[in-house]
Amino acid sequence: MGRGKDFIKVNLAERKAKKRRFKFSLPIKGIEKVPDISIYVPILVGLLVGVLALGIWDYRLASQKAVVKAALERRKTEVALLKRKVGDLQRVENELKQLKQKKKIIEELIRRAHRPLKIILAVQDSMPEEVWVSDFKLMGNRISMKGYALNDDVLADFVEKLQEQKSYVSAVRVSRYEGTTVNGVKVRRFYAEVLLK
C-alpha cells in the first residue's frame, strides 16, 4: 500500500444501544415536528377504562333502580290494601259500637217492660193474708193503693215487708187509715203510696 502504514481503527468497546423512538411525521407543510404520541397512550387507556367502569356502574345502578322501583310498587299496593282493611275495621268497629248501644237500649226497654210486673209481684209477695188491695195504680215512679187490713199490726207488717223490697221501693207512706166494717167484720181501711226507685 503506499507510503506509510495505513491503520484501520476498530473500536472493541461495547456500544450502548440507543433507544429508538418512533417518530411520526406528517407530510404537511408548516408542521416541522409532530409530538411523540407514545406518552398519550396510557392516558387514553386510562380514559377508556374509566368510561367502561362508568358504563358498568350505570348499568348496575339502572338494574338496582328497577328492583327498588318494583319493591316500591309492591309496598304501595300493600299500603293501599292495609288502608282498605283499616277502613273496613273502622266501619266494623262503628257498627259494633252501634250494636252495643242498641243492645243497651233493648235491655233497658226489656227491663222497663218487665218492671211493672216485677213491682206488682213484689207487692203481692209482701202482702200478708189478712191484707187485700181494692185499688192499685202504677204511675211512673209511684204506686197509689187503697186497701183493707184486719188490724194495725197486719198493716204495719205489710208496710215493713214493702220497705224490704229495696231493689224497687225507696219509701212507703201510709197517708190515712181508719176503722170500718166490711161484711160485718171490723177492719182498717188504708191509703198508701209507694215511691219506686
C-alpha positions as CSV (number, residue, x, y, z in Angstrom):
1,M,0.0,0.0,0.0
2,G,1.5,3.0,0.0
3,R,3.6,5.2,1.9
4,G,3.2,4.7,5.3
5,K,1.2,2.4,7.3
6,D,-2.4,2.7,6.9
7,F,-4.2,1.8,10.0
8,I,-7.8,0.7,10.4
9,K,-9.3,1.6,13.7
10,V,-11.5,-0.9,15.3
11,N,-13.3,0.0,18.5
12,L,-13.7,-3.1,20.6
13,A,-15.6,-1.5,23.4
14,E,-19.3,-2.3,23.6
15,R,-21.6,0.2,22.3
16,K,-24.5,1.3,24.2
17,A,-27.8,0.7,22.4
18,K,-29.8,3.8,21.8
19,K,-33.5,3.7,22.3
20,R,-35.2,4.4,19.2
21,R,-38.4,6.2,19.4
22,F,-41.0,6.1,16.8
23,K,-41.2,9.4,15.2
24,F,-44.2,10.2,13.2
25,S,-44.1,12.9,10.7
26,L,-46.8,14.2,8.5
27,P,-46.2,15.4,5.1
28,I,-48.0,18.7,5.9
29,K,-46.5,22.0,5.2
30,G,-45.9,24.1,8.1
31,I,-45.6,21.3,10.6
32,E,-42.0,20.6,11.1
33,K,-42.2,18.3,14.1
34,V,-45.1,16.2,15.5
35,P,-45.1,15.5,19.2
36,D,-44.4,12.0,20.4
37,I,-47.8,10.2,20.9
38,S,-46.5,7.4,23.0
39,I,-46.9,9.4,26.1
40,Y,-50.6,9.8,25.4
41,V,-51.3,6.0,25.2
42,P,-51.5,5.4,28.9
43,I,-53.8,8.4,29.3
44,L,-56.1,7.1,26.5
45,V,-56.2,3.6,28.0
46,G,-57.0,5.1,31.5
47,L,-59.8,7.1,29.9
48,L,-61.2,4.1,28.1
49,V,-61.1,2.0,31.4
50,G,-62.8,4.9,33.2
51,V,-65.6,5.2,30.6
52,L,-66.0,1.4,30.7
53,A,-66.2,1.4,34.5
54,L,-68.8,4.2,34.5
55,G,-70.9,2.3,31.9
56,I,-70.8,-0.8,34.1
57,W,-71.6,1.3,37.2
58,D,-74.5,3.0,35.4
59,Y,-75.9,-0.4,34.2
60,R,-75.8,-1.8,37.8
61,L,-77.5,1.4,39.1
62,A,-80.2,1.1,36.5
63,S,-80.8,-2.5,37.4
64,Q,-80.9,-1.7,41.1
65,K,-83.2,1.2,40.4
66,A,-85.6,-1.2,38.6
67,V,-85.5,-3.6,41.6
68,V,-86.2,-0.7,44.0
69,K,-89.0,0.7,41.8
70,A,-90.7,-2.8,41.7
71,A,-90.3,-3.1,45.5
72,L,-91.8,0.4,45.9
73,E,-94.8,-0.5,43.8
74,R,-95.3,-3.7,45.9
75,R,-95.2,-1.6,49.0
76,K,-97.7,0.9,47.6
77,T,-100.0,-1.9,46.8
78,E,-99.6,-3.3,50.3
79,V,-100.3,0.1,51.8
80,A,-103.4,0.5,49.7
81,L,-104.6,-2.9,50.9
82,L,-103.9,-2.0,54.5
83,K,-105.7,1.3,54.2
84,R,-108.7,-0.6,52.8
85,K,-108.5,-3.1,55.7
86,V,-108.2,-0.2,58.2
87,G,-111.3,1.4,56.7
88,D,-113.1,-1.9,56.9
89,L,-112.0,-2.3,60.5
90,Q,-113.2,1.2,61.5
91,R,-116.5,0.5,59.8
92,V,-116.9,-2.7,61.7
93,E,-115.9,-1.0,65.0
94,N,-118.5,1.7,64.4
95,E,-121.2,-1.0,63.6
96,L,-120.1,-2.9,66.8
97,K,-120.4,0.3,68.8
98,Q,-123.9,1.0,67.3
99,L,-124.9,-2.6,68.1
100,K,-123.8,-2.3,71.7
101,Q,-125.8,0.9,72.0
102,K,-128.8,-0.8,70.5
103,K,-128.4,-3.8,72.8
104,K,-128.2,-1.5,75.8
105,I,-131.4,0.3,74.7
106,I,-133.2,-3.0,74.2
107,E,-132.0,-4.4,77.6
108,E,-133.3,-1.2,79.2
109,L,-136.7,-1.5,77.3
110,I,-137.0,-5.1,78.4
111,R,-136.1,-4.2,82.0
112,R,-138.7,-1.4,81.9
113,A,-141.3,-3.6,80.3
114,H,-140.9,-6.2,83.0
115,R,-140.6,-3.7,85.8
116,P,-144.3,-3.1,86.4
117,L,-144.9,-6.9,86.6
118,K,-142.0,-7.3,89.0
119,I,-143.2,-4.5,91.1
120,I,-146.7,-6.0,91.3
121,L,-145.2,-9.4,92.2
122,A,-143.0,-7.7,94.9
123,V,-146.2,-6.0,96.4
124,Q,-148.0,-9.3,96.2
125,D,-145.1,-11.2,97.9
126,S,-145.1,-8.5,100.7
127,M,-148.8,-8.7,101.4
128,P,-149.9,-10.9,104.3
129,E,-153.1,-12.9,104.0
130,E,-155.0,-10.5,106.2
131,V,-154.5,-7.6,103.8
132,W,-156.2,-7.1,100.5
133,V,-156.0,-4.2,98.0
134,S,-159.1,-2.8,96.4
135,D,-157.4,-0.1,94.2
136,F,-153.9,-0.2,92.7
137,K,-152.4,2.4,90.3
138,L,-148.9,2.4,88.9
139,M,-148.0,5.9,87.7
140,G,-144.4,6.4,86.7
141,N,-142.2,6.0,89.8
142,R,-145.2,5.9,92.2
143,I,-147.8,3.3,93.3
144,S,-151.1,4.6,94.8
145,M,-153.1,1.9,96.5
146,K,-156.2,1.6,98.7
147,G,-157.0,-1.5,100.7
148,Y,-158.0,-3.1,103.9
149,A,-156.1,-4.8,106.8
150,L,-157.5,-6.9,109.6
151,N,-155.8,-4.8,112.2
152,D,-153.0,-2.3,112.8
153,D,-150.3,-5.0,113.3
154,V,-151.1,-6.6,110.0
155,L,-150.9,-3.2,108.3
156,A,-147.5,-2.4,110.0
157,D,-146.2,-5.8,108.9
158,F,-147.3,-5.1,105.3
159,V,-145.5,-1.7,105.3
160,E,-142.3,-3.3,106.7
161,K,-142.3,-6.0,104.0
162,L,-142.8,-3.5,101.3
163,Q,-139.8,-1.4,102.6
164,E,-137.7,-4.6,102.5
165,Q,-138.1,-4.7,98.7
166,K,-135.1,-2.4,98.3
167,S,-134.5,-3.2,94.6
168,Y,-137.8,-1.5,93.7
169,V,-139.0,0.5,96.7
170,S,-137.4,3.6,98.1
171,A,-140.2,4.7,100.5
172,V,-143.7,3.7,101.7
173,R,-146.1,6.2,103.1
174,V,-149.5,5.5,104.7
175,S,-151.3,8.7,104.3
176,R,-154.5,7.7,106.1
177,Y,-156.0,4.7,107.8
178,E,-159.3,4.4,109.6
179,G,-161.6,1.8,111.1
180,T,-164.5,0.4,109.0
181,T,-166.7,-2.6,108.8
182,V,-166.8,-5.0,105.8
183,N,-169.4,-7.7,105.7
184,G,-169.8,-7.4,109.5
185,V,-166.1,-7.6,110.2
186,K,-164.2,-4.7,111.7
187,V,-161.1,-3.8,109.6
188,R,-158.7,-0.9,108.9
189,R,-159.0,0.9,105.6
190,F,-155.7,2.4,104.4
191,Y,-154.5,4.7,101.7
192,A,-150.8,4.2,100.9
193,E,-148.2,5.5,98.4
194,V,-145.1,3.6,97.5
195,L,-142.2,5.5,95.9
196,L,-140.2,3.4,93.5
197,K,-136.5,3.6,92.5
